[in-house]
Amino acid sequence: MIQSYRDKIKRFTPNARVFFFATAITRLAGGAFAAIYNIYLLEAGLSLGTIGMLASVRMIAGGLASVPAGLISDRIGHRRMIIATSILAFFGRAGRVSTLSPILLVVIALFEGTALTARRIAQAPFLAVNSEEEERTHLFSSLFAANNLSGVVGSALGGFLPAVFVSLVGLPEGVTAPAMRWTLFIAVAITGLAVLPLFRLKELSEHQVQPRQGSVTDLLEKLTNLARSETVRALAITNALIGLGAGLILPLFNVFLTEHLGATTAQVGSIMAITRVVTMVMVLLGPSLVDAIGKVRTVAYSQLASVPFILGMGFGPTLSIVGVASWFRAATIRMSSPVQDTFTMEIVPEDSRGTVFSLIRMARTLAQALGVSAAGYMMEAIGYQSPYAVAILVYALSGLWFLLGFKDRSETQVEEGLSSAG
């Protein structure tokens, strides 16, 4: 396996390598935000319902922006979209740390959610046209693994730097919000630095089409035709189920750990850091699993394998059990993410990749927004464990849906069906 990765990595294009580096830096900052941002808001006086609402608004904004972003990215070029949205995301993160006004935070959530989603939508098509089929699965898996490694460092920094600042400044016992805010500002600065390498990206490769200047009518017709595709609908439903399950348990998991199990920020950071290490190892195994059982079964089986670990996350009696369960839930689910992205890009015509990816991203993001909003209110009204019970059913259904929807259809048949829909 190591030799296989070494051979494939040597074939990565300069564009892929630059994007690889810049994204890894961005994810380092994202790891710090993921570890402590919700805890910071809670310590600063915002309610759990408000925190869940803000996360939901960010996702809804991204979901609604998905289709326009895909159309624009296909039209102006994925490089331009990546650079512009990375800059906007930097200002969005800076704004999130600069104010505690719920109204301003809602506006910033709308702004940042749109930017981050547009960047993700441009990412997969950009990498697809800057790689060959032989190394594409390894490229997506390597990028995913590198991002997780960066997230390890970010989560660790997010968990431990507040304690360092508390010690250095001598804050009163129990007052940690200022220390977390300083840590988050460091993460904002790192986000800004990650934008600089992106200017080295080149728009065109020998495989990439020229940006098109079609009319709005042409774009709407293309969108309508794609939406009628049975393949696109099947992919959208799968992603909606995955998004709903993720929304129910992930955005507020750090709050679950601190409020339900009494974890410290350092413990939360450690759990999230180790989660990313385990995930990184499993993601690197993804291509080998694809060679053995194929892309469809890899995606479906990983969703189904996560179910017992979600049970352990929500109902484990100790922090240790919950932590270990969270490691392997993330590993099983995320191992299939680059495989699913590769599968999607390979079955979609090149000139429609951004648009199709935006449609399925919209389905996932809007469902995730619904999940996190529901999770916040369920935790307050029913109990901290209630979202996990629902998530178990959702993830089981997502795996079965993908397996039954694609197991009897070859990738060639899928692509032909999609092309005929357009």
Buried (B, 14 or more C-beta within 10 A) or exposed (E): EEEEBEEBBEEBBEBBBBBBBBBBBBBBBBBBBBBBBBBBBBBEEBEBBBBBBBBBBBBBBBBBBBBBBBBBBBBBBBBBBBBBBBBBBBBBBBBBBBEBEBEEBBBBBBBBBBBBBBBBBBBBBBBBBBBEEEBBBBBBBBBBBBBBBBBBBBBBBBBBBBBEBBEEEEBEEEEBBBBBBBBBBBBBEBBBBBBEBBEEBEBBBEEBEEBEEEEEEEBEEBBEBBBEBEBBBBBBBBBBBBBBBBBBBBBBBBBBBBBBBEBBBBBBBBBBBBBBBBBBEBBBBBBBBBEEEBBBBBBBBBBBBBBBBBBBBBBBEEBEBBBBBBBBBBBBBBBBBBBBBBBBBBBBEBEBBBBBBBBBBBBBBBBBBBBBBBBBBBBEEEEBBBBBBBBBEBBBBBBBBBBEBBEEBEBEEBBBBBBEBB
